[in-house]
């Protein structure tokens, strides 16, 4: 997957490192960048708000990688606004988690 990112985005100089452990996470190992450290975690346990949390088991990871591969093959990211309404707005992890908790509990 990382090699494919390099082929599809040749101007990009740093790439995430995928680490596997009890908690599946993606880490950006580039201290000069704003996103250094763990940026995404797939787990049943909720991490700090600075980390984008995807609630689920490690087997969800394969589905995510396949979706990323399909997006790269389709040319994403390739245009501003092609992600649909609100795609250019800043991510709000707090509200996202609250919405997910309501969905998981059946309140939504």
BELJO-V396842 format. One record per backbone hydrogen bond with DSSP energy under -0.5 kcal/mol. NH is the residue of the N-H (numbers start at 1). CO is the residue of the C=O. E is the energy in kcal/mol with one decimal. If there is no record, write none. Layout:
# BELJO-V396842
NH	CO	E
NH	CO	E
This chain:
# BELJO-V396842
5	1	-2.1
6	2	-1.8
7	3	-1.8
8	4	-2.4
9	5	-2.1
12	9	-1.8
17	27	-3.5
19	17	-0.6
19	25	-1.9
24	22	-0.5
24	42	-1.5
25	19	-1.8
26	40	-2.3
27	17	-2.9
28	37	-2.5
29	27	-0.7
30	28	-1.1
33	30	-2.1
36	33	-1.2
37	28	-2.6
39	26	-2.4
40	26	-1.3
41	52	-2.6
42	24	-3.2
43	41	-0.6
43	54	-1.6
51	48	-1.8
52	39	-2.6
54	41	-2.9
54	52	-0.5
55	53	-0.6
56	43	-1.4
60	57	-1.7
61	58	-1.7
62	59	-0.6
63	59	-0.7
64	60	-1.9
65	61	-2.6
66	62	-2.3
67	63	-2.1
68	64	-2.5
69	65	-2.3
70	66	-2.1
71	67	-2.3
72	68	-2.7
73	69	-2.3
74	70	-1.5
75	72	-1.4
76	71	-2.5
82	79	-0.8
84	81	-1.5
87	84	-1.8
89	86	-1.3
93	91	-0.6
96	92	-2.1
97	93	-2.6
98	94	-2.0
99	95	-2.4
100	96	-2.4
101	97	-2.6
102	98	-1.8
103	99	-2.1
104	100	-3.0
105	101	-1.9
106	102	-0.8
106	103	-0.8
107	102	-1.9
108	102	-1.1
